[in-house]
């Protein structure tokens, strides 16, 4: 699965307001997402950059990544 496909899946979860993907909620860690999608952590890191760039998520230093 590519970072673009994972991006589309997480974006859809955010748009649907799924539990764990609602505004203000903390996303799973990059390691957890890598295990969930069976990809390398670097793939998740690229996908997270896309989500941040598009304003869907925000990073909070030391606390994790949260849905915007």
PDB file as gemmi writes it, atoms N, CA and C in Angstrom:
CRYST1    1.000    1.000    1.000  90.00  90.00  90.00 P 1                      
ATOM      1  N   UNK A   1       0.846  -1.170   0.000  1.00  0.00           N  
ATOM      2  CA  UNK A   1       0.000   0.000   0.000  1.00  0.00           C  
ATOM      3  C   UNK A   1       0.897   1.240   0.000  1.00  0.00           C  
ATOM      4  N   UNK A   2       0.569   2.207  -0.833  1.00  0.00           N  
ATOM      5  CA  UNK A   2       1.396   3.410  -0.942  1.00  0.00           C  
ATOM      6  C   UNK A   2       0.964   4.467   0.063  1.00  0.00           C  
ATOM      7  N   UNK A   3       1.818   5.468   0.256  1.00  0.00           N  
ATOM      8  CA  UNK A   3       1.469   6.560   1.167  1.00  0.00           C  
ATOM      9  C   UNK A   3       0.230   7.299   0.662  1.00  0.00           C  
ATOM     10  N   UNK A   4       0.044   7.369  -0.653  1.00  0.00           N  
ATOM     11  CA  UNK A   4      -1.129   8.031  -1.228  1.00  0.00           C  
ATOM     12  C   UNK A   4      -2.408   7.261  -0.893  1.00  0.00           C  
ATOM     13  N   UNK A   5      -2.360   5.934  -0.960  1.00  0.00           N  
ATOM     14  CA  UNK A   5      -3.528   5.111  -0.619  1.00  0.00           C  
ATOM     15  C   UNK A   5      -3.863   5.209   0.871  1.00  0.00           C  
ATOM     16  N   UNK A   6      -2.827   5.217   1.700  1.00  0.00           N  
ATOM     17  CA  UNK A   6      -3.047   5.345   3.142  1.00  0.00           C  
ATOM     18  C   UNK A   6      -3.611   6.726   3.449  1.00  0.00           C  
ATOM     19  N   UNK A   7      -3.063   7.750   2.794  1.00  0.00           N  
ATOM     20  CA  UNK A   7      -3.572   9.118   2.940  1.00  0.00           C  
ATOM     21  C   UNK A   7      -5.071   9.153   2.625  1.00  0.00           C  
ATOM     22  N   UNK A   8      -5.470   8.559   1.524  1.00  0.00           N  
ATOM     23  CA  UNK A   8      -6.878   8.562   1.114  1.00  0.00           C  
ATOM     24  C   UNK A   8      -7.742   7.850   2.149  1.00  0.00           C  
ATOM     25  N   UNK A   9      -7.244   6.747   2.707  1.00  0.00           N  
ATOM     26  CA  UNK A   9      -8.004   6.003   3.708  1.00  0.00           C  
ATOM     27  C   UNK A   9      -8.175   6.828   4.982  1.00  0.00           C  
ATOM     28  N   UNK A  10      -7.104   7.423   5.466  1.00  0.00           N  
ATOM     29  CA  UNK A  10      -7.193   8.208   6.699  1.00  0.00           C  
ATOM     30  C   UNK A  10      -8.022   9.461   6.477  1.00  0.00           C  
ATOM     31  N   UNK A  11      -7.880  10.096   5.323  1.00  0.00           N  
ATOM     32  CA  UNK A  11      -8.701  11.272   5.009  1.00  0.00           C  
ATOM     33  C   UNK A  11     -10.184  10.893   5.020  1.00  0.00           C  
ATOM     34  N   UNK A  12     -10.524   9.750   4.452  1.00  0.00           N  
ATOM     35  CA  UNK A  12     -11.915   9.290   4.442  1.00  0.00           C  
ATOM     36  C   UNK A  12     -12.409   9.034   5.865  1.00  0.00           C  
ATOM     37  N   UNK A  13     -11.565   8.452   6.713  1.00  0.00           N  
ATOM     38  CA  UNK A  13     -11.946   8.210   8.105  1.00  0.00           C  
ATOM     39  C   UNK A  13     -12.205   9.526   8.834  1.00  0.00           C  
ATOM     40  N   UNK A  14     -11.349  10.521   8.575  1.00  0.00           N  
ATOM     41  CA  UNK A  14     -11.531  11.841   9.183  1.00  0.00           C  
ATOM     42  C   UNK A  14     -12.833  12.460   8.693  1.00  0.00           C  
ATOM     43  N   UNK A  15     -13.073  12.402   7.391  1.00  0.00           N  
ATOM     44  CA  UNK A  15     -14.284  12.992   6.815  1.00  0.00           C  
ATOM     45  C   UNK A  15     -15.559  12.315   7.320  1.00  0.00           C  
ATOM     46  N   UNK A  16     -15.481  11.008   7.594  1.00  0.00           N  
ATOM     47  CA  UNK A  16     -16.639  10.280   8.124  1.00  0.00           C  
ATOM     48  C   UNK A  16     -16.806  10.495   9.628  1.00  0.00           C  
ATOM     49  N   UNK A  17     -15.762  11.022  10.268  1.00  0.00           N  
ATOM     50  CA  UNK A  17     -15.818  11.235  11.714  1.00  0.00           C  
ATOM     51  C   UNK A  17     -15.747   9.955  12.508  1.00  0.00           C  
ATOM     52  N   UNK A  18     -14.995   8.988  12.006  1.00  0.00           N  
ATOM     53  CA  UNK A  18     -14.855   7.709  12.715  1.00  0.00           C  
ATOM     54  C   UNK A  18     -14.203   7.930  14.070  1.00  0.00           C  
ATOM     55  N   UNK A  19     -14.532   7.065  15.004  1.00  0.00           N  
ATOM     56  CA  UNK A  19     -13.907   7.112  16.324  1.00  0.00           C  
ATOM     57  C   UNK A  19     -12.392   7.035  16.160  1.00  0.00           C  
ATOM     58  N   UNK A  20     -11.688   7.908  16.848  1.00  0.00           N  
ATOM     59  CA  UNK A  20     -10.236   7.968  16.744  1.00  0.00           C  
ATOM     60  C   UNK A  20      -9.762   8.878  15.629  1.00  0.00           C  
ATOM     61  N   UNK A  21     -10.684   9.366  14.813  1.00  0.00           N  
ATOM     62  CA  UNK A  21     -10.337  10.228  13.680  1.00  0.00           C  
ATOM     63  C   UNK A  21     -11.207  11.483  13.669  1.00  0.00           C  
ATOM     64  N   UNK A  22     -11.752  11.838  14.832  1.00  0.00           N  
ATOM     65  CA  UNK A  22     -12.593  13.036  14.941  1.00  0.00           C  
ATOM     66  C   UNK A  22     -11.726  14.228  15.318  1.00  0.00           C  
ATOM     67  N   UNK A  23     -12.225  15.410  15.036  1.00  0.00           N  
ATOM     68  CA  UNK A  23     -11.507  16.643  15.329  1.00  0.00           C  
ATOM     69  C   UNK A  23     -11.023  16.666  16.769  1.00  0.00           C  
ATOM     70  N   UNK A  24      -9.736  16.929  16.930  1.00  0.00           N  
ATOM     71  CA  UNK A  24      -9.138  17.023  18.255  1.00  0.00           C  
ATOM     72  C   UNK A  24      -8.619  15.715  18.815  1.00  0.00           C  
ATOM     73  N   UNK A  25      -8.959  14.595  18.179  1.00  0.00           N  
ATOM     74  CA  UNK A  25      -8.506  13.301  18.689  1.00  0.00           C  
ATOM     75  C   UNK A  25      -7.091  12.991  18.222  1.00  0.00           C  
ATOM     76  N   UNK A  26      -6.379  12.277  19.062  1.00  0.00           N  
ATOM     77  CA  UNK A  26      -5.010  11.881  18.748  1.00  0.00           C  
ATOM     78  C   UNK A  26      -5.029  10.684  17.814  1.00  0.00           C  
ATOM     79  N   UNK A  27      -4.226  10.768  16.763  1.00  0.00           N  
ATOM     80  CA  UNK A  27      -4.089   9.649  15.835  1.00  0.00           C  
ATOM     81  C   UNK A  27      -3.183   8.585  16.448  1.00  0.00           C  
ATOM     82  N   UNK A  28      -3.294   7.360  15.953  1.00  0.00           N  
ATOM     83  CA  UNK A  28      -2.334   6.334  16.378  1.00  0.00           C  
ATOM     84  C   UNK A  28      -0.907   6.790  16.044  1.00  0.00           C  
ATOM     85  N   UNK A  29       0.060   6.236  16.741  1.00  0.00           N  
ATOM     86  CA  UNK A  29       1.454   6.583  16.473  1.00  0.00           C  
ATOM     87  C   UNK A  29       1.855   6.091  15.076  1.00  0.00           C  
ATOM     88  N   UNK A  30       2.967   6.604  14.586  1.00  0.00           N  
ATOM     89  CA  UNK A  30       3.451   6.162  13.277  1.00  0.00           C  
ATOM     90  C   UNK A  30       3.772   4.675  13.294  1.00  0.00           C  
ATOM     91  N   UNK A  31       4.305   4.183  14.389  1.00  0.00           N  
ATOM     92  CA  UNK A  31       4.581   2.747  14.489  1.00  0.00           C  
ATOM     93  C   UNK A  31       3.289   1.930  14.447  1.00  0.00           C  
ATOM     94  N   UNK A  32       2.260   2.406  15.148  1.00  0.00           N  
ATOM     95  CA  UNK A  32       0.974   1.701  15.140  1.00  0.00           C  
ATOM     96  C   UNK A  32       0.349   1.709  13.748  1.00  0.00           C  
ATOM     97  N   UNK A  33       0.431   2.853  13.064  1.00  0.00           N  
ATOM     98  CA  UNK A  33      -0.115   2.932  11.708  1.00  0.00           C  
ATOM     99  C   UNK A  33       0.670   2.039  10.743  1.00  0.00           C  
ATOM    100  N   UNK A  34       1.979   1.982  10.918  1.00  0.00           N  
ATOM    101  CA  UNK A  34       2.801   1.119  10.067  1.00  0.00           C  
ATOM    102  C   UNK A  34       2.384  -0.340  10.231  1.00  0.00           C  
ATOM    103  N   UNK A  35       2.114  -0.750  11.460  1.00  0.00           N  
ATOM    104  CA  UNK A  35       1.651  -2.125  11.703  1.00  0.00           C  
ATOM    105  C   UNK A  35       0.256  -2.327  11.125  1.00  0.00           C  
ATOM    106  N   UNK A  36      -0.633  -1.350  11.315  1.00  0.00           N  
ATOM    107  CA  UNK A  36      -2.006  -1.448  10.830  1.00  0.00           C  
ATOM    108  C   UNK A  36      -2.059  -1.619   9.311  1.00  0.00           C  
ATOM    109  N   UNK A  37      -1.241  -0.836   8.609  1.00  0.00           N  
ATOM    110  CA  UNK A  37      -1.256  -0.870   7.144  1.00  0.00           C  
ATOM    111  C   UNK A  37      -0.185  -1.791   6.545  1.00  0.00           C  
ATOM    112  N   UNK A  38       0.578  -2.452   7.394  1.00  0.00           N  
ATOM    113  CA  UNK A  38       1.638  -3.383   6.958  1.00  0.00           C  
ATOM    114  C   UNK A  38       2.618  -2.716   5.995  1.00  0.00           C  
ATOM    115  N   UNK A  39       3.111  -1.547   6.416  1.00  0.00           N  
ATOM    116  CA  UNK A  39       4.091  -0.811   5.619  1.00  0.00           C  
ATOM    117  C   UNK A  39       5.223  -0.361   6.526  1.00  0.00           C  
ATOM    118  N   UNK A  40       6.285   0.118   5.907  1.00  0.00           N  
ATOM    119  CA  UNK A  40       7.426   0.647   6.641  1.00  0.00           C  
ATOM    120  C   UNK A  40       7.047   1.992   7.262  1.00  0.00           C  
ATOM    121  N   UNK A  41       7.665   2.302   8.374  1.00  0.00           N  
ATOM    122  CA  UNK A  41       7.386   3.560   9.069  1.00  0.00           C  
ATOM    123  C   UNK A  41       7.654   4.767   8.164  1.00  0.00           C  
ATOM    124  N   UNK A  42       8.610   4.684   7.259  1.00  0.00           N  
ATOM    125  CA  UNK A  42       8.917   5.791   6.346  1.00  0.00           C  
ATOM    126  C   UNK A  42       7.722   6.113   5.446  1.00  0.00           C  
ATOM    127  N   UNK A  43       6.964   5.102   5.071  1.00  0.00           N  
ATOM    128  CA  UNK A  43       5.759   5.313   4.259  1.00  0.00           C  
ATOM    129  C   UNK A  43       4.745   6.124   5.053  1.00  0.00           C  
ATOM    130  N   UNK A  44       4.601   5.813   6.329  1.00  0.00           N  
ATOM    131  CA  UNK A  44       3.677   6.550   7.194  1.00  0.00           C  
ATOM    132  C   UNK A  44       4.170   7.978   7.384  1.00  0.00           C  
ATOM    133  N   UNK A  45       5.464   8.168   7.540  1.00  0.00           N  
ATOM    134  CA  UNK A  45       6.016   9.517   7.708  1.00  0.00           C  
ATOM    135  C   UNK A  45       5.704  10.385   6.492  1.00  0.00           C  
ATOM    136  N   UNK A  46       5.820   9.823   5.289  1.00  0.00           N  
ATOM    137  CA  UNK A  46       5.487  10.578   4.067  1.00  0.00           C  
ATOM    138  C   UNK A  46       4.004  10.924   4.040  1.00  0.00           C  
ATOM    139  N   UNK A  47       3.167   9.981   4.426  1.00  0.00           N  
ATOM    140  CA  UNK A  47       1.727  10.207   4.444  1.00  0.00           C  
ATOM    141  C   UNK A  47       1.366  11.284   5.462  1.00  0.00           C  
ATOM    142  N   UNK A  48       2.009  11.271   6.621  1.00  0.00           N  
ATOM    143  CA  UNK A  48       1.742  12.284   7.651  1.00  0.00           C  
ATOM    144  C   UNK A  48       2.100  13.680   7.148  1.00  0.00           C  
ATOM    145  N   UNK A  49       3.177  13.776   6.388  1.00  0.00           N  
ATOM    146  CA  UNK A  49       3.544  15.077   5.816  1.00  0.00           C  
ATOM    147  C   UNK A  49       2.433  15.586   4.896  1.00  0.00           C  
ATOM    148  N   UNK A  50       1.842  14.704   4.101  1.00  0.00           N  
ATOM    149  CA  UNK A  50       0.741  15.094   3.222  1.00  0.00           C  
ATOM    150  C   UNK A  50      -0.469  15.559   4.032  1.00  0.00           C  
ATOM    151  N   UNK A  51      -0.801  14.823   5.089  1.00  0.00           N  
ATOM    152  CA  UNK A  51      -1.940  15.193   5.934  1.00  0.00           C  
ATOM    153  C   UNK A  51      -1.714  16.546   6.598  1.00  0.00           C  
ATOM    154  N   UNK A  52      -0.487  16.783   7.076  1.00  0.00           N  
ATOM    155  CA  UNK A  52      -0.167  18.078   7.687  1.00  0.00           C  
ATOM    156  C   UNK A  52      -0.214  19.190   6.655  1.00  0.00           C  
ATOM    157  N   UNK A  53       0.350  18.947   5.494  1.00  0.00           N  
ATOM    158  CA  UNK A  53       0.369  19.947   4.419  1.00  0.00           C  
ATOM    159  C   UNK A  53      -1.045  20.374   4.034  1.00  0.00           C  
ATOM    160  N   UNK A  54      -1.970  19.422   4.025  1.00  0.00           N  
ATOM    161  CA  UNK A  54      -3.352  19.704   3.639  1.00  0.00           C  
ATOM    162  C   UNK A  54      -4.214  20.182   4.807  1.00  0.00           C  
ATOM    163  N   UNK A  55      -3.604  20.344   5.982  1.00  0.00           N  
ATOM    164  CA  UNK A  55      -4.315  20.886   7.125  1.00  0.00           C  
ATOM    165  C   UNK A  55      -5.277  19.933   7.805  1.00  0.00           C  
ATOM    166  N   UNK A  56      -5.133  18.642   7.549  1.00  0.00           N  
ATOM    167  CA  UNK A  56      -6.027  17.651   8.159  1.00  0.00           C  
ATOM    168  C   UNK A  56      -5.589  17.253   9.563  1.00  0.00           C  
ATOM    169  N   UNK A  57      -4.285  17.322   9.805  1.00  0.00           N  
ATOM    170  CA  UNK A  57      -3.765  16.972  11.121  1.00  0.00           C  
ATOM    171  C   UNK A  57      -2.736  18.016  11.546  1.00  0.00           C  
ATOM    172  N   UNK A  58      -2.490  18.054  12.850  1.00  0.00           N  
ATOM    173  CA  UNK A  58      -1.464  18.940  13.407  1.00  0.00           C  
ATOM    174  C   UNK A  58      -0.596  18.138  14.368  1.00  0.00           C  
ATOM    175  N   UNK A  59       0.693  18.438  14.351  1.00  0.00           N  
ATOM    176  CA  UNK A  59       1.601  17.808  15.285  1.00  0.00           C  
ATOM    177  C   UNK A  59       1.728  18.671  16.527  1.00  0.00           C  
ATOM    178  N   UNK A  60       1.746  18.038  17.663  1.00  0.00           N  
ATOM    179  CA  UNK A  60       1.957  18.748  18.932  1.00  0.00           C  
ATOM    180  C   UNK A  60       3.188  18.151  19.565  1.00  0.00           C  
ATOM    181  N   UNK A  61       4.270  18.911  19.499  1.00  0.00           N  
ATOM    182  CA  UNK A  61       5.567  18.450  19.973  1.00  0.00           C  
ATOM    183  C   UNK A  61       5.519  17.602  21.231  1.00  0.00           C  
ATOM    184  N   UNK A  62       5.970  16.394  21.127  1.00  0.00           N  
ATOM    185  CA  UNK A  62       6.029  15.482  22.251  1.00  0.00           C  
ATOM    186  C   UNK A  62       4.701  14.830  22.624  1.00  0.00           C  
ATOM    187  N   UNK A  63       3.591  15.328  22.068  1.00  0.00           N  
ATOM    188  CA  UNK A  63       2.273  14.786  22.435  1.00  0.00           C  
ATOM    189  C   UNK A  63       1.690  13.900  21.355  1.00  0.00           C  
ATOM    190  N   UNK A  64       2.125  14.064  20.114  1.00  0.00           N  
ATOM    191  CA  UNK A  64       1.608  13.242  19.033  1.00  0.00           C  
ATOM    192  C   UNK A  64       0.987  14.065  17.921  1.00  0.00           C  
ATOM    193  N   UNK A  65       0.227  13.391  17.079  1.00  0.00           N  
ATOM    194  CA  UNK A  65      -0.448  14.013  15.941  1.00  0.00           C  
ATOM    195  C   UNK A  65      -1.953  13.942  16.170  1.00  0.00           C  
ATOM    196  N   UNK A  66      -2.613  15.068  15.956  1.00  0.00           N  
ATOM    197  CA  UNK A  66      -4.038  15.176  16.248  1.00  0.00           C  
ATOM    198  C   UNK A  66      -4.806  15.616  15.008  1.00  0.00           C  
ATOM    199  N   UNK A  67      -6.056  15.195  14.912  1.00  0.00           N  
ATOM    200  CA  UNK A  67      -6.925  15.625  13.826  1.00  0.00           C  
ATOM    201  C   UNK A  67      -7.217  17.110  14.026  1.00  0.00           C  
ATOM    202  N   UNK A  68      -7.062  17.869  12.961  1.00  0.00           N  
ATOM    203  CA  UNK A  68      -7.268  19.341  13.042  1.00  0.00           C  
ATOM    204  C   UNK A  68      -8.720  19.668  13.297  1.00  0.00           C  
TER     205      UNK A  68                                                      
END                                                                             
